[in-house]
């Protein structure tokens, strides 16, 4: 059975039966005369079972601190407020943020921030908010729970995973294809899957059909859970250099790694081949077949070259 939501005065009626998320969303849109802004990835979740699946996957406790990205009309925010200790919800759309502030006013454990998620550093956010948290809140570890705006999925995941204050868990709705790409094994790895698997272990919780949202997007979605490691899964002394090498490796994924690295890094072919041999990587392999451990070795070998060469 799906989660039930309490009726609000915006519903315009007094009934003991809780409206479904779809009814609630339609009434809110009508009541506030809102036009959906697809440009901001506004596809509201209207399936109670999916909502419940997100909440159970997040394994919330009353001491949990949750950051929600893109709360929209607040269907998820309400459930988070009821089950977690404290919720910080960041919404870019001014109108939605204002409505949400009103709607969430009865909940004393919710802060709505009307900002672009990619402009607020998570460490700075926690620092500025922590005075509000009651003592029982575990503010050193926090969870991100979100039905993400799809146009910024990859940057948002990376922003949080690369932050100096990383979450301990992320439960996020993303496009199905993106979830599958993130879950890929060596042989099908990409820049995106490496950037996520480096920091945490992803699990695909369930696929979610497009009709679970209003308006329905053109593609299906999936709930992805990422358990974030205390330390990255491989040793990277220099994050910038590590990703410089990976980006070069994937710059022409169909090419052999010897060619794509030489071209992408602007190195002479002969030097590139000798560095690959030093790292024990066959120059004829393609980027997507390399494991994270192998990228680690490449990052280290090519950074030595940079130091020696400079
Ligand atoms: N959480 C709601 C739900 O599940 O129904 C809405 C999810 S909707 C897919 C994405 C939400 O993210 C929208 O409310 C949109 O306005 C908001 N959004 C878009 N870009 C954003 C950004 N850069 N920072 C914060 N919120 C953003």
Boltz pocket constraint, residues with backbone or C-beta under 6 A from the ligand:
constraints:
  - pocket:
      binder: B
      contacts: [[A, 37], [A, 40], [A, 41], [A, 42], [A, 43], [A, 44], [A, 45], [A, 46], [A, 69], [A, 70], [A, 71], [A, 72], [A, 73], [A, 74], [A, 75], [A, 76], [A, 90], [A, 91], [A, 92], [A, 93], [A, 96], [A, 115], [A, 116], [A, 117], [A, 118], [A, 147], [A, 148], [A, 149], [A, 150], [A, 152]]
      max_distance: 6.0
